[in-house]
């Protein structure tokens, strides 16, 4: 891409102020590891590949 993440964040913060919006910075720890349905955390999900898919009808297949 050729642009650092910090540069992108700086530009977004500038534009947010310009348009009267705000940027909410989220700690990236566990963001792609936590199941949105049951809250289980799969520590191997970053190593194993993409985040697990959403369960169907409340059934979660993530290890707890």
C-alpha positions as CSV (number, residue, x, y, z in Angstrom):
1,X,0.0,0.0,0.0
2,X,2.9,2.4,0.6
3,X,1.3,4.3,3.5
4,X,1.9,3.5,7.2
5,X,-1.0,2.7,9.5
6,X,0.0,5.7,11.6
7,X,-0.3,8.0,8.6
8,X,-3.7,6.6,7.8
9,X,-4.8,7.2,11.4
10,X,-3.4,10.8,11.4
11,X,-5.4,11.5,8.2
12,X,-8.5,10.0,9.6
13,X,-8.3,12.0,12.8
14,X,-7.8,15.2,10.7
15,X,-10.8,14.4,8.5
16,X,-12.9,13.5,11.5
17,X,-12.3,16.9,13.1
18,X,-12.9,18.6,9.7
19,X,-16.3,16.9,9.3
20,X,-17.3,17.1,13.0
21,X,-16.9,13.3,13.6
22,X,-14.8,11.4,16.0
23,X,-12.4,8.4,15.8
24,X,-12.6,5.7,18.4
25,X,-9.3,3.9,18.8
26,X,-9.7,0.2,19.8
27,X,-7.0,-1.9,21.4
28,X,-6.4,-4.6,18.8
29,X,-5.8,-7.3,21.4
30,X,-8.3,-10.1,21.0
31,X,-10.4,-8.3,18.4
32,X,-10.2,-11.1,15.8
33,X,-10.1,-13.9,18.4
34,X,-13.4,-13.3,20.3
35,X,-16.5,-15.0,19.2
36,X,-19.3,-12.4,18.7
37,X,-22.0,-14.9,19.7
38,X,-20.6,-16.5,22.9
39,X,-17.6,-14.4,23.8
40,X,-15.2,-17.4,23.7
41,X,-11.6,-16.5,22.9
42,X,-9.6,-18.7,20.6
43,X,-6.0,-18.0,21.1
44,X,-4.9,-19.9,18.0
45,X,-7.2,-18.1,15.6
46,X,-4.6,-15.6,14.5
47,X,-2.1,-18.5,13.8
48,X,-4.7,-20.9,12.3
49,X,-6.1,-18.4,9.8
50,X,-9.1,-16.0,9.7
51,X,-11.4,-15.4,12.6
52,X,-14.0,-18.2,13.0
53,X,-17.3,-17.8,11.3
54,X,-20.4,-16.8,13.1
55,X,-22.5,-19.6,14.5
56,X,-25.9,-20.5,13.3
57,X,-28.9,-20.0,15.6
58,X,-26.7,-19.4,18.7
59,X,-24.6,-22.6,18.3
60,X,-20.9,-21.8,18.7
61,X,-18.3,-24.2,17.5
62,X,-15.3,-22.3,18.9
63,X,-13.3,-24.1,21.6
64,X,-13.8,-22.6,25.1
